[in-house]
């Protein structure tokens, strides 16, 4: 029989060969690293028997889908370990997630630190036993009885929701531990060479406050101990850089019970916010965009027309005005469509680019809230481009260039791109979707841009290109997006006059560069560990008089800095200068200007730079010129 490899080559092998046999035929090294495979685009176990002319890809831990299989297998080991130690614990779900895995348990009492230590020990024993992961079949009725006899009500609920026949994986012998699972898994538990249970949290079953609260154990695992050690080091560094901690220390923002999920911006936080906003606004004007502002609250009818009511209602807030139901906008696009519709347009006006730094509100469950990364109110750097069909590819190319320029300016040079296609719930015809997906794909391929296909993850109104930036801790963040929409212009009946005098529908491109301003600020803070580049720092320098005898000179220095447009503070407290320096270092102020008798008499300042220490005396004018040069956006010192 023949199998087709990812590069198009054909490999001739014995009939009935498994995917592992393909890996072994390619190279012993690949066979050793293999964790799963894809056969004709479907994820499979390495034991899967192949048919003639199957297309086969071998996955290792280095592949994103290989990591998912590896971590999901680890979650099964965790669940087995818990139930061997705590037989009365009921199991819920245990998926792979970004950065590891978790499993949810319903237990009589909370897990203690001592319990976690015991679970880790049991986990290690199961891994070292090299128990095989064996796929098992059972019809739905037998499965309900099997799990019902064990009191596993969560599994029964999951089985009842399945559209297809349930499948299972057994670890070890015929009497080994069993879980409901679609799979695939690594061949045996011994593939998990290094692991760590990281934390415990509460989680409602299926994310609903109406359901029982479960205990969620998070973990991570790797095929090598060195990889785990590196990961734990990065996690430790990430904790130091936690933007919630930095936001409080740097007096940027806070959160309060009086408004759960709504950030409160402090004066220094507003300086940072506005620096980013002003820069983006200038660049949009240069790129030919026109800024608009649309209302936060709009009536129910509009959201029915746009499709949000049917597809997004559960994430929206509502209020009554004059006995009419209205919604607080979760997205800016319907407002942008109404602005376009309010004025007659000709084909000569297109492309027409509206940008809006629009405040939106989305209902997020309390359990999902996470600092600035997941909030209920945020500002999107949104834009909507109305264009002719023949302008689509050119406009998308311009947006891609704009996004890469913005990321480079903020210090992000690494990013990956995903093309997301039609989801299960969508508006518009399949024909329109195919047209939109092909347009996005053509742009990426003509520009020789490497991308990953993400089937079924498009917006409900159109396919999209998503940009994932990579920070210094090797984490990936989805920020920018480009979405192509043929449906919403139709639903809201917007049009332009063509050259022949007829009425036509424009094509609508939704796009965001940073995404959520709030989230992007959180990413920036963690990427730089709070030590922002000079151009972004809310306070660029702090003047520190050695004693009150030199306060007048310090005030004069401070005044000249402010007049030059440099964001300056002065610390006139009756404290030792060493204490003032330490506080400025803790506040991550880029420059400290120490002034005393010598500096006053010479008309200079003694400059200290954050983390670098004393860099010597300079004339005030010279220092001002240097800081002004460093204040140019993109100067990531």
N, C-alpha and C positions, 0 to 999 in steps of 0.2 A: 504494500500500500504506500501511497505518497502523502506527505503532509507539506503544507505551504508555510514557510517561515515569514516573519515580518518584513524582511527585505525582498520578498518575492521568490527566493530560492525554493526549490523543491527537494525534499529529503525522502529517500526511499527506505522504508523500514518494514519489519515483519508485520503481518496482519495482527490486529488486536493490540498493538503497542499502546502503552500508557503515555501520558504527557511527561512523566518522569523519564521514560525511555527516550523521548525526544531530547530532553535536557542532557541525558547521558551521551547520546549520539553527537550532540553539538560539542560538548566538552565536559570533562569530569569536574572542572572548576564551577561551571554553570550548574551542574547537577547538585553540587554541594551547597550552592547558594540559593537554589530555587525554593520557593515557598508555596507557589500556586501557579496557575496558568490561565490563559484566556483561549477559548476554543470558539472560533467563528464569532468572536466578540463577547462571549459569555464567560464570566469567571467560573473556574472549575478547580477541583482538587487535582493534585498531581497524579493521583491514582486513576483519573478518568480515562476510560478506554476510547481510543480515537477511531474514526472512520476514514475511509479513503478520501483524499483531497480536503481534509479539514485544515483550516487556517489556525496555526498555533503560535502563541506568544508565551514564553516562559517568564514568570515574574519573580523578582528577588525583593529583598527588603528595601533596596534602593528605589524601587518603583513605588509611586504613591498607592497604587492598588495592592501591591505586595505588602506594604506597611499595614494597610487596612486589614488584610487577612491575618497577618502576624499578630496585630493587636487584638483583633476579635477572638482569635484562638486563645490569647492570654486571658481574656475576660472569662472564657469558659473554665480555664484552670482556676481562676480566682473563685468562681462560683462553686466549683467542686470542693475547693479547699474550705470555703465557708461552711458548706453543708456537711462535710465530714467532721468538722469541729462543732458545728451548731446544727444538729439534725432538724430542729424545729424551724429554722430559718426558711422562709418562702422566697423563691427567686422570681424576679420580674424580667428585666431586660439588661443586656450587657453589650452595647455596641462599641466599635472602635470610634474614636473621636480625634479631632485635631490634637496631636501631641500625646496620644496614648489611648486609654480605654477606661471604662467604668462598668460596674454592675450594681443594680439596685436590689436591695433585700428588705423583706418585711420580717422584723425580729421582735421578740418580746421586750428586749431592753437594748439601749444603744451600745454600739461597739466601743470598747475602751482602748487606750493605747496598747495595753497588754494583749488585748484580743488581736490587734493588728499585727503585733510581733508574732503571735502564734499562727495567724493566717499566713504571714510571709514564710514562716518555717514549713508549714504544710504545703504551700505553693511550691516551694523549692523541692520538696520530696516528690510531688506529682510530676514536676518538670523532669527531674533526674530519672524517674521511672520510665520515661520515653513511651508513655501510653499512646497507642495509635488513635487518631481521630477517625472514626468509622461512620460513614453515612448510613442511616437506617431509614426504612420506609414503614409507614403505618397509616392506615386510613383514619379519617377524622374521628369516627366514633371510638375506635380503639385508642386513639391518642387522648381523647377526653377521659376515657376510663383510666388509662395509664396515669395521667397527671391528677385525675380526680382522686384516685386511691392514695396519692401522695399529699393531697390537700393543696395542690399547686393551682389555686384559683386564677392567678394572673396568667398562667400559661393557657388555661382553658379559655379565658377571655380572648387571648391572642389567636388561638385556633379558630374560635367562632368568627373572627374578623377576616380570616384568610379566604381569598377567592380561589386559591389553588389547593391541591392536596398538600398537607403538612409534611415537612421533612425533619429529620432528627440527626443528631450526632452523638455517638457513644464514645466515651473515653476508656479504652482498655478492653477488657473481656466482655463477653455477652451479658454479664451482670454489672458492667461498669456504669459510671455516672452518665446520665442522658440529659440532653437539653433539646428543646425545640429550636431549630435553626435552619436557615436557608443555605448557609455555608458560603464559600468553601473554607477549609482550614488547612493549616500546615499538616504534614504527614503524621507527626507525633509530638507529644508535649516536650520532648527533649530539644526541639528546635529553639525553645525559649531559654537562652543561656544566662541572661541577666535581666533582672526586673526590680521594681521598687513600687510599693504601695505609697501613694503620695498624700492623700487626704481623705477625710470623710465629710459628707455634707448631707443635708436633708433634701429630698426631692419628692414632690407629689407624683403619684402614679399618673402617667400620661399628662403631666404638667398642669393638672387641674386641682385647684384648692378644694374642690368638692370630694376628691379622692383621698385615700390614705397617704400619710407621709411615710416614705421609705427611707432607708439609709443607703446612700450612694458611696461606694468606695472607688476612688480614682487610683489608677496605676499607670505605669509605663514599662515597656520591656524592649529588649534588643537582642540581636544574635551574638553580640560580643560585649564583655564587661567594659572595655575601653569606651565603647559608644555610650553606655549608660553613664559612666563617670563624666564624660563630656556633657551629656544632657543635664545631669544634676548640677554641674557647675553653671551651665547657662540658666537653669531654673533659679539657682541662688542669686545670680546676677539680675535676673528678671524681677525677683522680689525686691531687690535694692532699688530697682528702677520703676517700681509700681507707680503709675501716674497718679493714683489716688493718694499715695503717701507724699509724692512730690508736690501735688497740687496743694496739699495742706501746708507743707514745709515752706513752699515758695509763695504762699498766700495768693494763689491763682483762682481757686474755686472751692466750693464746699457743697455738701448735700445735707438736707434737713428732713426730719420726719413730717414737717408741715407740707412738704411737696416731694413725695417719694418718686425718684426717677427724674427729677427736674433739677439740673445744675444751677447753682447760684454763683455768678461770676463776680469776683472781687476786682478792685481797681487794677492790680497788676495783671490779672487774668484778662481784663478787658483790653489792656494795652497789647498783649500778645494776640488776642482775638482780632483786634482791629489792624494790627500790622499785617496779618495774613489776609484779612478781608480787603484792605486797601491795595495790597500787591495784586491779588486776584482781580480786583475791579479794574485796575490800570491795564492789566494784560488782556482782559476781555475787551476793553475799549480798543486797544491796539489791534486785536484780532477781528474787529468788525462787528462785535456784539452790541446790542442795545439793551440797557438794563430796564427791567420792569419790576413792579411790585403788585402782587395780587392779594386779595383778602384771605384771612385765616379761616373764616367761616363762610360756607356756601351751602345752598339749599340741597335737599335730598334729590331733587329731580336731576341736577347736574351729575351727581355721583351714580345715578342709575344709567344715564346716557354714557358716561365714560367707561362703565363696566366695573368700577371700584366697589359699588354696592354689592354686587354678586360675588366678586372674587376677593374682596379685602375688608368686608364689613366688620369682621371680628377684631380687626386691628384699629378700628376707628372710634373716635369719641363723638357723641351726639348731644345736641341741645335743641330746645324749642324756642323759636322766635316768632312772635305773633301767631302762635298756634300752628306753625309750620315746622316740620322736622328739618334741622340743618346739621351739617357735619363739620367738625374741625378738620381741616385738610391734612391728610397723611402724605400727600404728594402735591407737587406744584403744577403738574401738566394740564389739568382741566382749566385752570386759570389762564395759563399761557395760550391755550386754544381760544378762549373767549376774547383775549386781547387781539389775537390775529383776526378773529371773526368780526370785530367791531369796526374794522376799516376795510374798504374794498381794495383788493390787490390784483396786480397784473403779473404775468409771467416775468416781466422785466424787474419786478421787486425781489425776485427769488434768486439766490437763497436769502431768507430773512432770519436773522439770528437774535433771539430774545434770551437774555440771561437773567436769572433771579436768584438772589441769595435769600431763599425763602424759608421761613420758619414753619416747620411741620410738626405734627403730633401723631404719635402712634402708640396704641395700647400694647405695652409689653407686660408680661406676667412678672410679678415681683421677683420670682426665683430667677428670671433671666437678666435682671438689671445688673450692670457691672460698670461702675464708675462712669467715665465718659464714653466707654466703648458701647454700652447699651443703655440708652436713656429713652424717656418718653417724649422729650421735646428736643429738637435739634434743627440746625440750619443746613440746608443743602446748597452747594454751589451749583445750582441747576441751570440748564439751558435747553432750549428747544429750537431746533433748526428746521425751518419750513423750506422745502426745496423741490425742484423738478426731479422726476425719476432719473433723468440723465445726469443729474448733479450729485446723486447719492454717493458714489464711490469717491469723488473728489472731496466732498465735504467730510466723509468719514476719515479719509487720509489726513485732512487738516486737523481733525479732532485728535487723532492718534499722535500727531506731531506736537500738538498743544499739551496733551497729557504728559508726554515724555519730557517736554521742556519744564513743566511745572514740577515734576518729580525730581529732576536733576537739580533744580533750584533749591529745593528743600533738602537735598543731600541723599536722595534715594536713586542709586544707579542700577540696582538689580530689581527686576520685576518679571513676572510671567503673565501670559495672556491666555484667557479661556474664551471659547466660543460656546455660548449656551443656546440650545435649541428649544423647540416647541414643548411646553409642559403639558401635563394631562388636562389641566383646566386652562383654556385659552379662549380669546375672542377672535373673530375673523375666520376666514376660510383657510383650509389647508393649502390651497393654491397660493394665496397671498403669503402665507408663512414660508412656503418653499422659496418664493421669490425673494423675500427678505433675508432668509438664511443664506441663500446663494450670493446675494449682494455683499454681505459681511465677509463671507468666506473668500470671495474674489479679491476684496481689498487686502486681506491678510496675506493671501498667496501672491498677489502682484507685488506687494511690498517685501516679500520674502521674510515675513514675520512668523516666527515659530509660535505655535499655539496648541492648546489642548482642547479637544472637543468635550463638552460637558452636556451630554444629551438630557433633554427634559428639564433644564434649569433656567429657561428663559423667563422673562416677565410675562404676565398673562396677555399682554397686548403686543409683544414682539420679541424676536431673538435679540441677544446682546453679546457684546464683547466686554469682558471684565478684566481689569488690571489688578494684579496682586503684587504689591511692593514687598521687598524683603529688607528687614532691619538688621542692625548690627548683631542681634542675638539669633539670627537666622530664622526668625519667625516671618510668616507670610500674612499680609493684611490685604483684604479686598477693599479697594478704594474707588478708583475711577470706573466708569461704565459708559458704554455707548449702546443705545437701544434703538432699533429701527422699527418704526410703527406705521403700517398702512391702515390700521383699523380705527384708531381713535379719530383721525380726521373725518372718516366716514360717519362715525357714530355721532359726532358733534356738528356734522354738516358744514365743514369749512371748505372754502374753495378759492380759486383765483381765476382770472380771465386769461385764456390762452391767446396765442397769436391770431387764431382764426375767429376770435370773439366768443368762443364757447367756454363753458364753465368746467373746470377740472379740479380734482382733489390734489393738494400738495402731499408730499411724503413728509413725515415728521420724524426727526431724529432727537431722541431724548439723550442727554449726556450730562455727566457730572465728572469733575476732575478729582477733587479731594473726597467727594462723597459727602459725608457728614462733617461739618466743621469741628464739632465737638470731638468726634472720634479721631479725626486727623490730629487734633491737638494732643490727645492722649497718646497717639502713636509717636508723635514728635518728641514728647517728653520722655517716653521710655527709650526711644532710639538714642537720644542724646544724654540719657540719664539725668535730665534736668539742666545740664550745662549747655544751654542753647547757644547757637552761633550769635555773634555780636549783633547781627542785623535783626535777629528775632528776640533778643533778650529784653524783657520789660524794663529792666534797669541795666544800662550799659556800663555805668561806672558809679562809684560811691566815693565821695570826698571825705577823708578822715583827718581832721585836725588833731595834732598830738596833744594839745591842751586848749583851754578856752582862750589863751593868749593869742592864738593864731586863728581864731574863729572868723575874724573879719576877712583875713586873706582867703580862708576856705570858702566863705560866702561869695567872694569875688570870683574865685575859680568856678564854683558851682553855677553862678549867674552866666559866665561866659560859655560854659558847656551847654546850658539850656538855650542860650541865644544861638548857638551853632547847630541846634536841633538834636543834640545828644541827650539821651534820657539819663538824667543824673539825679542822685540823692546826696544829701549831706548828713553825716552822723555827728551831731554836736553834743552828744551825751557826755557827761563827766565820767568817762570810763577810760581805762588804759587802752592805748592804741592797739596792743596785742589782742585784747578782747574784741575790739571793733573789727580787726582783721579776721579773726576767727568767725565772727558772725557773718561777715561779708562772704567768706569762703563757704560757709554753710548755706548761705542764700544764693550761691553760685553766681555772684556778680562778676562779670568778665574782668573788670578793671577796678582796682582800688588806688586812689590818689592820696598818698600820705603827705601832709604838709606840716612843716614846723618852721623854726627860725631860719634854717639854711635855705629851704625852698622859698620862703617869703622874701628873703633878702636877694635871692638870685632870680626871682620871678619864674621859678620852675615848679614841677611836681615830681614826687618820687613815686614811680609807677610799680604796682604789683599786679600780676596777672593771675587769674584764677587757676589753681593747680600748678602754676609754674613759679610762683614766688616773685621776688624782687627782680625787676628787669632794668632798674636804673632810673636816674633823673632825666627828665625831658622838659623842654620848653613847652608851655601850655599850648601854643599854636601848633607846634609839631605834633603833640599828642592828639589834638583835635583833628588835624588833617588825617592822621592814621586811623582814627576811629570812624571818621566819615567814609573813608575808603572801605573799611570793614563793614559799613552799614548798608552797602549795596546788596540787594537780594541775591542770594546764591553764593555769597562769600562765606563759606562754611569753615572759616579759620581752622 
